[in-house]
């Protein structure tokens, strides 16, 4: 199959009909295009979810650099991630498909680039579901502890996690319109929730930490002596939170005016999260009453202890419920994004059993089997949390080192293409190259960084398993390449004439 850098005609002659544009890119419309511009932004904002990422990894940040690294790390990482988002948005505008990153890489660099980008993207998305929903389970356990005296154990937390996965699977089976409505509610829930939490922590407590403490206090509980290494590891809190904004691209086949809306959705989700997340981290850190007590909270969730110490049991319970609902919104949006990636990858014959995973419900126009596969694999990824306290950190690292390189590959290939790349209606113009190269370098740095051990001494319990998971996926992807390369393509020539007709009419 020949490869071209063509991304359609010049902007002036580009089709305004997104269905026509999708056909130009090689695919028959199958999914329902019922999501608007705000809904597309909302899904990426919901997946980033500052009330999930910041709150879930806050305890990690307390020991890996402390307040100084959390605050300045958030500011710095956010700036670099914005560069990644801007560069990715430009390529998304040219290739608005559910396959998103791997389709871009395939078209710009060739089949192997697309293949490995797809597997990395898939690893990151599935790891994100596991990380988000397990984090929601941890917070639910803390809520039950405060409200009913429930003692969360690894086993009970895992049961809660499975129930949350099931909830998200069921919600995603009702169609993209419900997903869009929930994500729109999620935006206002997150922003209002941050305002309420920060406001309560600013007004109610009699004691607050000083600005010097919040912005300069460095804490190292990692066992590593080098403060620069510790600070670098501490960036995981921000980098983990700032991931998943490719959701806007994955939902582009279900978005009106996707060539513009999906690109804008990516960028807007990042900068809104950047500002709101900084306020949330500052509000929590100023309100710390007992640092050691927060780290060793009986609830198992340090932010819950901050709320408890600062606001009392009633206030802490109420605000924890706000956080849990936000995390549920986040997990639901991530399942939507991951399932579309599974659907698109299967549509191009890249997964074992592709014919099963690419089927779309005739009633809801939703990839039902892809939804179930996404939550099932996420459940398996979190199983080690039953046996190791460090497993959750490994799951979050899997998310980061899987999905972050996948962001950079299409950006790099777009830069390599130079003037041969035909931008879509949303373009960076002369800023494309400086922003793009900044994004690629940043991704290279954090990918290496998050493969490094986070605790010393390195033992079976404390080692970073993320690089092992990454290596396993790359090996499996390489092996499967030799099995499926004959049938893989964008688009793939799958099925017989009848199946192709059914796919095109959305009646599988």
C-alpha positions, 0 to 999 in steps of 0.5 A: 500500500503506497504512503503519501503525506497528502492530508487533503486539498488546500484549506480553501478547497477542503470539504466542509462535510466531515463525513465526506472528509472521513471518506477521503481519509479512507473510512465509511462513517459508522459512528454517530456524529452527535457531539458538539465542540463543547462536548469534545473539549469536555471529554479531554478535560474530564480525562485530564481531571485535576480532581482525579490526577492531582488528588490521587497522586498528591501523597506521592508528591508529598514524599518526592520533592514535597510542596516545592516540586508539586507547585513549580513542577505543575507550572513547568510541566503544564507549559511543556504539555501545552506545547505538546497539545498545540502540536498534536492539535495541528496534526489532529486537524489534518487527520480527524479520525478515531484512530487518532495518533496511530493513523497520523503516524501511519499516514506521515511515516508509514505502516510500522510507525502507525503500528507501534504508535497504536500499541503505545497509545493503546497501552497508555489508554488502558493503563489510564482506565486502570489508574483512574478507576483504581484511584476512585476506588481508593477515595471511595474507601476513604469516604466509607472510612470517614462516614461508616468506619469502613477499613479499606483493604487491598481486597475490598478496594479491588472489589470497589474498583471492579464495580466502578469499571462495570458502571463505566462499561454500562454507561458507555453502552448507551451511546455517545450522546449520553457520554457527551452530556455527562462530560459537559456536566463534568466540566462544571462539576470539576470547576465548581468542585475546585472552587468549593474545595479551595474556598473552604480550605482558605476560609475555614481552618485557623492555621495555614502554611506560609507561602515560603513553605508552599513554594520552597519546602523540599521533602525527600522520602525516596531514599535517593540522595540526589535532590535533582533526581528526586525532583525529576521523579516528583514530576510524575504527579503533574505529567500523569494528570496532564495525559489523556487529552488525545480523547478529543481526537479519538472522538472526532468521528463523533464530533461536528466540525471535528477538523476544528473542534477536536483541535480546539478541544485538546488545547482548551482542555490543557490550559483550563486544567493547568490553571485550575490544577494550580489553584487546587494544589495550592489550596491543599498545600496551604491547608496542611495541618500535620505533614507527617500525619497527612502522609500516614493517614489512616484513610490511606488517602492524604488529601482526605486527611487534609480535608479532615484536619482542616474542615472536620469530619462532616466537611471532609466527607462532603468534599470527598464525595465531590472528588469521587464523583469527579473521578467517576466522570473522568473514568467514564470519559477515559473508557469512551476514548479507549474503546474508540481506540480499540474500535479504530485499531480493530477496524484496521486489523491491528488487534487479535480478534479484530472482527469482534472488537470493531462491531458497532451496535445498530441501535446506539452506534457504539462499539459495544465489544470494544467497551467491554474489552477496554474495561476487562484489560484495565481490570487485569492491569490493576490485579498486582495492586492486590499484592504490592503497595507500589503497584498503583504507582506502576499502573500510573507510570504505564499510562504515562510512558505508554501514551506520552511517546505516542503523542510525540511520534506524529508530531515528530513525523509532521516536523520531518515532513516539513512543507509536504505536510498539508495542515488542516483548518486549525494550524500553528503557522510559523510557530509549528516548528519551534513548538513541535520540537519543544514538544518532542524533546520534552516527551523524550525526557519524560519517557526516560525519566519515568522508566527510572526507579522511584524508591531506593533501595530497589527491591521487588516491591519498590522497583518500577515495573512500567518499563517491563510492561512497556517492553512486553507490549513492544515485544508482543507488538513486534511478534504480532506485526509479523502475523497481521502485517498482511491484513493491517492497513489504514484503512484495512481491506477487511472482510468480505463484500457483505461485511464491508457493506454492513460496516458502512451502513452501521448495522453490524 
